[in-house]
């Protein structure tokens, strides 16, 4: 007995009419009228549109410049010799404002600040004393809370003066120029209040032969 089910094949012969229909309309082929494709019209910008876009670009660029100058970086030119040999006359600096938005000024930092007695003028000096510390100078050696600073290798022109002692307030810093014999600083006009500080000197970008990141050494006196 066969396992396959019984079936009888049937031949299906198409009629003449169906053959004609098959030729006239092949199965699976459907032809429809093409739909009208959407068109995009080009429109030339008129002069008013171009002017408006240019104005928007300029305003945006101006806002970005203001933002960067107010909160990120600002450039300065060194005038004078109070920071020789670290900074020279004509050096162009990039100063980071962000440094003191997310942190506090530290001893050894070279900073740019508004001169307290003439805020339209900007000075550059190095932080020597921090808030709450007592600063004294004996024969040119700086003492912090009675302890001498580590050797200040960046100082070429040393002084032999005596100063202080003076105790800084909670928002005051003692700043000095690296050229100790030719700098107007906290020795002559007193401590610097924090709100006058603009930022931390970060880079000398010109002249090109002096292009360098500015080093800020650790100056904590021995414990």
Steps between C-alpha positions, in 0.01 A plus 500: 500500500643833403560761771415780258140614479319409187460772250435532138689768307286728297609688192361850488489632149436867467225601270567712198336798667717475810816468287412819319437672835836378626678648201318828522553539878798298629449378856678698771548810289294793610532828320360816656519857390813664645423732786620855473830530686533785747731772387735718704527852386837669532482843642792729468573692820439866468748753632290563811510133597877481453549816704284365783691170513832686500381720784394196701842342449678815612282535810563135593875542450494813715313320779751214492791746525336677794434166670858379455646830622267508802523137611779313319808675355626852456822630342736761646827669407775535762621855552796566725765286666348411838478127412842461333632240424176296505308750286665751270392833356268437204412139588143420399313284747187290503341517843256233621195626683370146551785418738340700780139424417556136596788551745682745725819695430807323637847604611735518202225587251572784257182703481359798313289734710355848513720743687291577813569876491433532127282206385524598133866394513597131500807365681674163486675360811563175686301389806724463804259511793152346543199613709557481875880465475758728658763629257837647592818578305843501661803597291300409189400152627123447509350333807147355519371449854859516617630240250720589201378436148687240293771644274337733247697393194300733274637811678812649339496848648474453875453768763638526850201677651303436815122508510218418739381287653145539364206262542272461199122514519270215399480619137847657466814390313857625519644543150854583386681545170781260414723804447518583871699821449268641234142411586209693646307235692353411842816627669412853392120508472385217725312168459290423194133420552373195312229677304766694307652182355424450128665164438807278493770559239499184288698546180754729331390488136717778354785561417512157343848425633356536853190290436452291815261392771560703815637304795347555843729340761389372837629740766368354822745555786629188676262355758 
